[in-house]
Amino acid sequence: MLMKSLLPARGALLTGVAATGLVLSGFAATAETIRWARVGDSLTLDPHSQNEGPTHTLAHHIYETLVERELDGSLSPRLATEWGITEEDDTVWYFTIREGVKFHDGSEMTVEDVVFSLDRARTTPSGMAALHAAVEEVTAVDDRTVHVRLSGPAPLYVQNLTNTFIMSQAWAEANGVTVAPNFAAGEEAYSIRNAMGTGPYTLVERDPEVRTVLRVFEDHWDDAPAVTEIIYTPISEAATRVAALLSGEVDIVQDVPVQDIARLEQTDGIKVVRGPENRNIFFSYDMTSERLASSDADTNPFANPMVREAMSLAIDRNAIMQVVMRGESQPSAAPLPPFVNGWTEEMHAFGDPDLARAGELMAEAGFPNGFSVQLDCPNDRYLNDESICQALVGMLARINVNVNLNAQTRSLHFPLIENWETDFYMLGWGVPTFDSQYVFDFLVHTREGSYGSFNGSRYSNPELDAKIQSLATMTDLEARDAVIAEIWEEVVNERIFLNVHNQVLAYAMREGVTLDVHPENQPRMTTVTFD
C-alpha cells in the first residue's frame, strides 16, 4: 500500500515507493528553491530563548546579528559595520549600526532596537544571558552608535555576539514578548511560533517538527541570494533522509548518517562535503546530590572521584569511532574541540581502556558489585547520538555499572539538564566564541544568575567561579591563557566530563548545488550556489 509522502511534493506526480516505505516524488528543485532536511527542527523561533545549534541555524535566516562567523572562523560585519573599544574608556565597546536596514514589516531598524535586543538577551531566563554576564549597561549614543559598558575591560566581548539576534522592540512590545520565554519551564509566547527580523528571509509557514517555509526578503540590505525560497524539513529517521535526497525530494541533507557517507560519495548525481565541527560530545553526571533518583545505591556514586575515574577507564573511544561512527569522529579526552583557545594536546590524549584498574577503583570506592543508574540521551541531535549511548551502556556494564538508557527527542532531553532532572546524561557543546570561557560560563560555573545554565553536574567551586568570572575582563591575554589553563587543570582532575569525541560533519546534496560545511554546523542558504 502506498504511504503518504513525508515531504511536500508541490504538485509533482508520485513515482514510486522507497525501501523505507516513503513515497518519493520525481520533481527536481529549481535554482530558486532549496529543500533542506536535517535530523531535528528548531526548538523555538524566539531568538533569545534557547542557546542551541539547530535553533540558531534557522534563526540566522530570519534574524541577524551584529557580527557573523565566517567559514574560516573570522568575524565579519552584519548589522554592525564597525566595532571596537572606545579610546576614552576601555570598559566600553562601540558598535556602528548599519544604515538602511528594514524589518520584515517594512519598519526601519534603529539603535533602540539594538539596545532592546541586547538587554533582552542578557536578561534571564534568556538562554543567551551568560554570554553577556559582564555587561552593565547598553546605551544608544546617537542614531548610528551603540555603547556596551562592561564591568571591566573585555577585549574579547565581540566574540560573544555571533548568535545574539536583533529583534524589533515595537514588535516585541505589541506581542507581549519583551522578555524571552523560559524554554526549560515550557513557557508559551507569541515569539515561539512567530518571527519578524531583518534577515534575508521572511517566515511564510511554520509547522513545528513538520516543515518551515521561508521566502526571500525583497527589501533586504544585502545582495540578493540565489535561493529565493527555503523549504526546511526535519526528518528524524536516517534512512528516510537519505531516501529523500536520492529521490530528489530534498536537495540538501545536513545530517548525513555516517553509515551512508561512503555510499553517497559513490552515487551519481550526489556529492558529499566534509569537515570538522567546532563541537564536542561528552557525558556528565550529578556529582553533588546525596542520592540519585534513578540509582539503587544508598549514596551517590558519581560524587566519588574514583567512580568517575573508573568510568573513564572503561570507555573505549577508538571503538566508538571505528564501529559506531565509521571513522567519522575525532576521539578525544579533551572536553573541547581543537578550534578553541585553551585546547592542548595533553588534554586531548587518552589511553586504552583498563578494566582491571577500573574494577579496583570501583571496589575501593565502595561499589564492588556496581550500581544501577539511568542515562538520558537525545536521539535526534548529534550524529549517531543514541548509538553512542548504547555503546557506552555496554562498556560500563563491564565494570558492573548497569545503565538503563532513556533516549528521547532533544526538546524533552535538554530541559532535563536545565531543570536538574537527570542523574546521568549526554550533551554536545559547540563553542561559537572559539574561547574556553564559553564552556566555563555555561557548563562549569555554579548555577547562579546568568551562569551555569547547562551545568547539569551541579558542580560548584567558588574559587574556580572567581577565576571564570575574571576571564571576561582580563586584558593581558597571556595571563588570561594561564588562568584558562589553571581552570582546565581543575576541570580535568575533577572529571566533570566523560568525553567521547569531537564531531566531524558531512553535508550531502544533489549535483549542481554547492554548500560548504560551516564550522558551527550553521550553514546559511544565502551561500548556496548553483552550477
C-alpha positions as CSV (number, residue, x, y, z in Angstrom):
1,M,0.0,0.0,0.0
2,L,1.3,3.4,-0.9
3,M,2.1,5.7,2.0
4,K,1.7,9.4,2.0
5,S,4.9,11.3,1.3
6,L,6.5,12.9,4.3
7,L,7.7,15.9,2.3
8,P,5.6,18.4,0.2
9,A,5.6,17.4,-3.4
10,R,4.4,20.8,-4.6
11,G,2.2,19.3,-7.3
12,A,4.7,16.6,-8.5
13,L,3.4,13.2,-9.6
14,L,4.2,10.3,-7.2
15,T,6.5,7.9,-9.0
16,G,7.3,5.1,-6.6
17,V,8.0,3.7,-3.1
18,A,11.4,3.7,-1.5
19,A,12.6,0.8,0.5
20,T,11.7,2.6,3.7
21,G,8.1,2.8,2.7
22,L,8.3,6.5,1.9
23,V,6.7,7.7,-1.3
24,L,9.2,9.8,-3.2
25,S,8.3,12.5,-5.7
26,G,10.0,12.9,-9.1
27,F,10.5,16.7,-9.2
28,A,13.8,18.5,-9.2
29,A,14.1,21.8,-7.3
30,T,14.6,24.9,-9.3
31,A,17.6,27.3,-8.9
32,E,15.4,29.4,-6.7
33,T,14.1,26.8,-4.2
34,I,16.1,24.7,-1.8
35,R,14.6,21.8,0.0
36,W,16.7,21.4,3.1
37,A,16.5,18.5,5.5
38,R,18.1,17.7,8.8
39,V,17.5,15.4,11.7
40,G,15.7,17.8,14.0
41,D,13.8,21.1,14.0
42,S,14.5,24.4,15.6
43,L,13.3,24.2,19.3
44,T,11.8,27.7,19.1
45,L,11.6,30.7,16.9
46,D,12.3,33.1,19.8
47,P,15.8,34.5,19.1
48,H,16.9,34.6,22.7
49,S,15.1,31.8,24.5
50,Q,17.4,28.8,23.8
51,N,21.1,28.6,23.2
52,E,21.1,25.6,20.8
53,G,22.7,25.0,17.4
54,P,19.8,24.0,15.1
55,T,17.7,26.7,16.7
56,H,20.3,29.3,15.9
57,T,20.8,27.9,12.4
58,L,17.2,28.6,11.4
59,A,17.2,31.9,13.2
60,H,20.2,33.1,11.2
61,H,17.9,33.1,8.1
62,I,15.2,35.2,9.7
63,Y,17.1,37.4,12.2
64,E,20.6,38.9,12.1
65,T,23.4,39.6,14.5
66,L,25.8,42.5,14.8
67,V,28.7,40.3,13.6
68,E,28.9,37.0,11.9
69,R,31.2,34.0,12.0
70,E,32.8,33.1,8.6
71,L,33.8,29.7,7.4
72,D,37.4,30.3,8.3
73,G,36.4,31.3,11.9
74,S,36.9,35.1,11.4
75,L,34.3,37.7,12.2
76,S,32.6,39.8,9.5
77,P,30.2,42.8,9.7
78,R,26.5,42.2,9.7
79,L,24.2,44.7,11.3
80,A,27.3,46.5,12.7
81,T,29.7,47.9,10.2
82,E,32.4,48.8,12.7
83,W,33.1,47.9,16.3
84,G,35.9,48.3,18.8
85,I,36.8,49.5,22.3
86,T,36.4,53.3,22.8
87,E,39.6,55.3,23.4
88,E,38.0,57.2,26.3
89,D,37.1,54.1,28.3
90,D,38.5,50.6,27.9
91,T,35.4,49.1,29.5
92,V,33.1,50.3,26.7
93,W,32.7,48.7,23.3
94,Y,31.2,50.8,20.5
95,F,29.2,49.4,17.6
96,T,28.4,51.4,14.4
97,I,25.0,50.3,13.3
98,R,24.3,49.7,9.6
99,E,22.0,52.3,7.9
100,G,19.1,51.4,5.7
101,V,18.2,48.1,7.4
102,K,14.5,47.2,7.5
103,F,12.5,44.7,9.4
104,H,10.2,42.4,7.5
105,D,7.2,44.6,8.3
106,G,8.9,47.5,6.5
107,S,9.9,49.5,9.6
108,E,13.4,50.7,9.9
109,M,15.8,49.1,12.3
110,T,17.1,51.6,14.8
111,V,19.7,51.8,17.5
112,E,16.9,51.5,20.1
113,D,16.1,48.0,18.6
114,V,19.7,47.0,19.1
115,V,19.7,48.3,22.7
116,F,16.4,46.5,23.4
117,S,17.7,43.2,21.9
118,L,21.0,43.2,23.8
119,D,19.1,43.9,27.1
120,R,16.6,41.2,26.3
121,A,19.3,38.7,25.5
122,R,21.2,39.4,28.8
123,T,18.1,39.1,31.0
124,T,17.2,35.8,32.5
125,P,15.5,33.5,31.6
126,S,17.2,34.2,28.2
127,G,19.4,31.2,27.1
128,M,22.0,33.8,26.0
129,A,22.4,35.6,29.3
130,A,25.7,34.0,30.3
131,L,27.4,35.5,27.2
132,H,26.6,39.0,28.4
133,A,27.1,38.4,32.2
134,A,29.8,41.2,32.3
135,V,27.6,43.8,30.6
136,E,26.4,46.5,32.9
137,E,24.7,48.9,30.5
138,V,23.7,49.2,26.9
139,T,23.1,52.7,25.5
140,A,22.3,54.5,22.3
141,V,24.8,57.3,21.9
142,D,23.4,58.7,18.6
143,D,21.2,57.4,15.8
144,R,24.1,55.1,14.5
145,T,26.1,54.2,17.6
146,V,25.5,51.8,20.5
147,H,27.8,51.6,23.5
148,V,28.1,48.5,25.7
149,R,29.7,49.1,29.0
150,L,31.1,46.1,30.9
151,S,32.2,45.6,34.4
152,G,35.9,45.9,33.3
153,P,38.0,45.8,30.1
154,A,36.7,42.9,27.9
155,P,38.9,42.6,24.8
156,L,37.0,39.5,23.5
157,Y,33.4,40.6,24.1
158,V,32.6,40.9,20.4
159,Q,33.2,37.2,20.0
160,N,30.1,36.6,22.1
161,L,27.7,38.2,19.6
162,T,27.6,35.8,16.7
163,N,24.4,34.2,17.9
164,T,22.8,37.2,19.7
165,F,20.0,38.3,17.3
166,I,18.5,41.7,16.9
167,M,14.7,42.0,17.0
168,S,12.1,44.8,16.7
169,Q,11.3,46.4,20.0
170,A,7.9,47.6,18.7
171,W,7.0,44.0,17.5
172,A,8.0,42.5,20.9
173,E,6.0,45.1,22.8
174,A,3.0,44.7,20.6
175,N,3.0,40.9,21.0
176,G,3.9,40.8,24.7
177,V,7.3,39.2,24.4
178,T,9.7,41.9,25.8
179,V,11.2,39.1,27.9
180,A,12.4,35.9,26.4
181,P,10.2,32.9,27.3
182,N,11.6,30.3,29.6
183,F,12.1,27.3,27.4
184,A,13.0,24.8,30.1
185,A,9.8,25.6,32.0
186,G,7.7,25.1,28.9
187,E,6.6,28.7,28.8
188,E,4.4,29.7,25.9
189,A,4.8,33.0,24.0
190,Y,3.9,34.5,20.6
191,S,7.6,34.6,19.6
192,I,7.9,30.8,19.9
193,R,6.0,30.2,16.7
194,N,6.2,33.6,15.0
195,A,9.1,35.7,13.9
196,M,9.9,39.1,12.4
197,G,13.5,40.1,11.9
198,T,15.8,41.8,9.4
199,G,17.2,38.6,7.9
200,P,17.4,37.7,4.3
201,Y,14.2,35.5,4.5
202,T,10.8,36.0,5.9
203,L,8.7,33.4,7.7
204,V,5.9,32.1,5.4
205,E,4.8,28.9,7.1
206,R,5.7,27.2,10.4
207,D,4.6,23.7,11.4
208,P,7.0,22.6,14.2
209,E,8.7,19.3,13.5
210,V,7.0,19.1,10.1
211,R,8.1,21.9,7.9
212,T,9.1,25.6,7.8
213,V,8.9,27.7,4.6
214,L,10.9,30.9,4.2
215,R,10.8,33.3,1.3
216,V,13.4,35.9,0.3
217,F,13.0,39.3,1.8
218,E,13.0,41.7,-1.2
219,D,13.9,44.8,0.9
220,H,17.0,43.2,2.5
221,W,20.0,45.4,2.6
222,D,22.5,42.8,1.3
223,D,22.9,41.3,-2.2
224,A,20.1,39.0,-3.2
225,P,20.9,35.3,-2.7
226,A,20.5,32.7,-5.4
227,V,18.0,30.8,-3.1
228,T,14.7,32.7,-3.0
229,E,12.6,30.0,-1.2
230,I,13.6,27.6,1.6
231,I,11.6,24.5,2.5
232,Y,13.1,23.2,5.7
233,T,12.0,19.8,6.8
234,P,13.2,17.8,9.9
235,I,13.4,14.1,9.2
236,S,14.4,12.1,12.2
237,E,14.9,8.8,10.5
238,A,18.3,8.4,8.9
239,A,17.1,6.1,6.1
240,T,14.3,8.4,5.3
241,R,16.6,11.5,5.0
242,V,18.9,9.6,2.6
243,A,16.0,8.2,0.6
244,A,14.5,11.7,0.2
245,L,17.9,13.0,-1.2
246,L,18.3,10.1,-3.5
247,S,14.8,10.6,-4.9
248,G,15.2,14.3,-5.5
249,E,12.6,15.2,-2.9
250,V,15.2,17.2,-1.0
251,D,18.3,19.0,-2.3
252,I,20.5,19.1,0.8
253,V,20.8,16.8,3.8
254,Q,22.7,18.5,6.6
255,D,23.0,15.5,9.0
256,V,24.3,12.6,6.8
257,P,24.2,9.3,8.6
258,V,27.8,8.1,9.0
259,Q,26.9,4.7,7.6
260,D,25.7,6.2,4.4
261,I,28.6,8.6,3.6
262,A,30.7,6.2,1.5
263,R,27.6,5.1,-0.5
264,L,26.5,8.6,-1.2
265,E,30.0,9.6,-2.3
266,Q,29.8,6.9,-5.0
267,T,26.3,7.7,-6.1
268,D,25.8,9.6,-9.4
269,G,24.1,12.9,-9.0
270,I,25.1,13.3,-5.4
271,K,28.1,14.9,-3.8
272,V,29.2,15.0,-0.1
273,V,31.1,17.8,1.5
274,R,33.0,17.1,4.7
275,G,34.8,19.0,7.5
276,P,35.4,19.1,11.3
277,E,32.8,20.7,13.5
278,N,33.5,23.0,16.4
279,R,31.6,20.7,18.7
280,N,32.5,18.2,21.4
281,I,30.4,15.2,22.5
282,F,30.5,14.1,26.2
283,F,28.7,12.6,29.1
284,S,28.3,14.2,32.6
285,Y,26.5,13.3,35.8
286,D,25.1,14.7,39.1
287,M,28.2,15.0,41.3
288,T,26.7,16.6,44.4
289,S,23.3,15.1,45.4
290,E,23.4,12.8,48.3
291,R,21.4,10.1,46.4
292,L,20.4,9.6,42.8
293,A,16.7,9.2,41.9
294,S,17.4,6.5,39.3
295,S,20.1,4.5,41.2
296,D,19.8,1.6,43.6
297,A,22.9,2.8,45.5
298,D,22.5,4.2,49.0
299,T,24.8,7.1,48.2
300,N,25.6,9.0,45.1
301,P,28.3,7.0,43.3
302,F,29.1,10.0,41.0
303,A,30.2,12.0,44.0
304,N,33.1,9.7,44.4
305,P,36.1,10.7,42.1
306,M,37.2,7.0,41.9
307,V,33.9,6.0,40.3
308,R,34.3,8.8,37.8
309,E,37.9,7.7,37.0
310,A,36.7,4.1,36.7
311,M,34.1,5.1,34.1
312,S,36.7,7.0,32.1
313,L,38.9,3.9,32.1
314,A,36.0,1.7,30.9
315,I,35.2,3.8,27.8
316,D,36.8,2.7,24.5
317,R,36.8,5.9,22.4
318,N,38.5,4.2,19.5
319,A,35.9,1.5,19.3
320,I,33.2,4.2,19.3
321,M,35.0,5.9,16.4
322,Q,35.5,2.8,14.4
323,V,32.3,0.9,15.0
324,V,29.6,3.5,15.8
325,M,31.0,6.5,13.9
326,R,32.5,4.5,10.9
327,G,35.7,6.6,11.3
328,E,33.8,9.9,11.2
329,S,34.9,11.4,14.5
330,Q,38.0,12.6,16.3
331,P,38.3,10.6,19.6
332,S,39.5,12.8,22.5
333,A,39.7,13.1,26.2
334,A,39.5,16.9,26.0
335,P,36.1,18.4,26.7
336,L,36.5,21.0,24.0
337,P,37.4,21.0,20.2
338,P,40.8,21.8,18.8
339,F,39.4,25.1,17.3
340,V,39.1,26.6,20.8
341,N,41.5,28.7,22.7
342,G,42.7,26.7,25.7
343,W,42.8,23.3,23.9
344,T,46.1,21.4,24.3
345,E,47.5,18.1,23.1
346,E,47.8,16.9,26.7
347,M,44.1,17.3,27.3
348,H,43.3,15.6,24.1
349,A,45.4,12.5,24.8
350,F,43.7,9.3,26.1
351,G,44.8,5.7,26.8
352,D,43.3,2.3,26.1
353,P,40.6,1.0,28.4
354,D,41.9,-0.6,31.6
355,L,39.1,-2.7,33.0
356,A,41.2,-4.2,35.7
357,R,42.2,-0.9,37.2
358,A,38.6,0.3,36.8
359,G,37.3,-2.6,38.8
360,E,39.8,-1.9,41.5
361,L,38.7,1.7,41.7
362,M,35.0,0.6,41.9
363,A,35.8,-1.7,44.8
364,E,37.9,1.0,46.6
365,A,35.0,3.4,46.2
366,G,32.7,1.0,47.9
367,F,30.9,-0.3,44.8
368,P,32.5,-3.8,44.3
369,N,29.2,-5.0,42.8
370,G,28.5,-1.8,40.9
371,F,25.2,0.1,40.8
372,S,22.4,0.9,38.5
373,V,21.5,4.3,37.0
374,Q,19.5,5.9,34.2
375,L,21.3,7.5,31.3
376,D,19.3,10.3,29.5
377,C,20.3,10.6,25.8
378,P,18.9,12.6,22.8
379,N,18.1,10.6,19.7
380,D,17.8,13.5,17.2
381,R,20.5,16.0,17.9
382,Y,24.1,14.7,17.4
383,L,25.5,12.2,14.8
384,N,24.5,8.7,16.0
385,D,23.8,10.0,19.5
386,E,21.6,7.1,20.6
387,S,24.1,4.6,19.2
388,I,26.9,6.3,21.1
389,C,24.8,6.0,24.3
390,Q,24.1,2.3,23.6
391,A,27.8,1.7,23.2
392,L,28.5,3.4,26.5
393,V,25.9,1.2,28.2
394,G,27.8,-1.9,27.1
395,M,31.2,-0.6,28.1
396,L,30.0,0.4,31.6
397,A,28.4,-2.9,32.1
398,R,31.9,-4.4,32.1
399,I,32.6,-2.7,35.4
400,N,29.1,-3.5,36.8
401,V,27.6,-0.1,36.2
402,N,24.1,-1.2,34.9
403,V,22.6,1.5,32.8
404,N,19.0,2.0,31.8
405,L,19.0,4.0,28.6
406,N,16.3,6.7,28.2
407,A,16.6,8.1,24.7
408,Q,14.2,10.8,23.5
409,T,13.8,13.9,21.4
410,R,16.1,16.8,22.3
411,S,13.1,19.1,23.0
412,L,12.5,16.8,26.0
413,H,16.1,16.0,26.7
414,F,17.6,19.4,27.2
415,P,15.1,20.6,29.8
416,L,16.1,17.6,32.0
417,I,19.6,19.1,32.1
418,E,18.4,22.7,32.6
419,N,15.9,21.7,35.3
420,W,18.3,19.3,37.1
421,E,16.1,16.3,36.5
422,T,18.8,13.9,35.2
423,D,21.4,11.9,37.0
424,F,23.5,11.0,34.0
425,Y,23.3,12.5,30.5
426,M,24.8,13.1,27.1
427,L,25.5,16.6,25.8
428,G,27.3,18.1,22.9
429,W,28.7,21.6,23.1
430,G,29.9,23.9,20.4
431,V,32.0,26.9,21.2
432,P,30.9,29.8,18.9
433,T,33.2,32.3,20.7
434,F,36.2,30.0,20.0
435,D,37.3,30.6,23.5
436,S,37.2,28.3,26.7
437,Q,35.3,30.9,28.7
438,Y,32.2,30.0,26.9
439,V,32.5,26.4,28.1
440,F,33.2,27.5,31.7
441,D,30.4,30.1,31.8
442,F,27.7,27.5,30.8
443,L,29.0,24.2,31.9
444,V,31.4,24.6,34.9
445,H,30.4,27.8,36.8
446,T,28.0,27.3,39.7
447,R,24.4,27.8,38.5
448,E,23.6,31.3,39.7
449,G,22.3,34.3,37.9
450,S,23.2,34.0,34.2
451,Y,25.9,31.4,34.8
452,G,25.8,27.6,34.7
453,S,22.5,27.2,32.8
454,F,23.8,23.8,31.3
455,N,25.8,22.8,34.4
456,G,23.8,19.6,34.9
457,S,26.6,18.1,37.0
458,R,25.7,20.6,39.9
459,Y,29.5,21.1,40.2
460,S,30.3,24.1,42.3
461,N,33.6,25.6,43.2
462,P,33.6,29.2,44.4
463,E,37.4,29.6,43.9
464,L,37.0,28.4,40.3
465,D,33.9,30.6,39.8
466,A,36.0,33.7,40.6
467,K,38.6,32.7,38.1
468,I,36.0,32.1,35.5
469,Q,34.4,35.5,36.0
470,S,37.8,37.2,35.9
471,L,38.3,36.0,32.3
472,A,35.7,38.4,30.9
473,T,37.7,41.5,31.8
474,M,41.3,40.3,31.6
475,T,43.3,42.5,29.1
476,D,46.6,40.6,29.4
477,L,45.8,37.8,27.0
478,E,48.9,35.8,28.0
479,A,47.9,36.0,31.7
480,R,44.4,35.1,30.7
481,D,45.5,32.0,28.9
482,A,47.4,31.0,32.0
483,V,44.2,31.3,34.1
484,I,42.3,29.2,31.4
485,A,45.0,26.5,31.8
486,E,44.5,26.5,35.6
487,I,40.8,26.1,35.2
488,W,41.1,23.3,32.7
489,E,43.5,21.5,35.0
490,E,41.0,21.6,37.8
491,V,38.1,20.6,35.5
492,V,40.1,17.6,34.1
493,N,41.2,16.5,37.5
494,E,37.7,16.6,38.8
495,R,36.4,14.6,35.8
496,I,33.4,16.8,35.4
497,F,33.0,15.5,31.8
498,L,33.4,12.0,30.4
499,N,34.4,13.0,27.0
500,V,34.0,10.9,23.8
501,H,35.0,12.8,20.7
502,N,34.9,15.8,18.5
503,Q,32.2,15.7,15.8
504,V,33.0,15.6,12.1
505,L,30.4,16.9,9.6
506,A,29.2,15.7,6.3
507,Y,26.6,17.5,4.1
508,A,25.1,15.7,1.1
509,M,23.5,17.5,-1.8
510,R,22.4,16.9,-5.3
511,E,24.9,17.6,-8.1
512,G,24.7,21.2,-9.2
513,V,24.2,22.5,-5.6
514,T,27.2,23.7,-3.6
515,L,27.1,24.4,0.2
516,D,30.3,24.5,2.2
517,V,30.5,22.9,5.7
518,H,30.2,25.5,8.4
519,P,32.5,25.0,11.5
520,E,29.5,25.8,13.8
521,N,27.2,23.5,11.7
522,Q,25.1,26.6,11.0
523,P,25.0,26.6,7.2
524,R,23.5,29.7,5.5
525,M,21.3,29.1,2.5
526,T,22.3,32.5,1.3
527,T,25.7,31.0,0.5
528,V,24.3,28.2,-1.7
529,T,25.5,28.4,-5.3
530,F,24.1,26.5,-8.4
531,D,26.2,25.2,-11.3
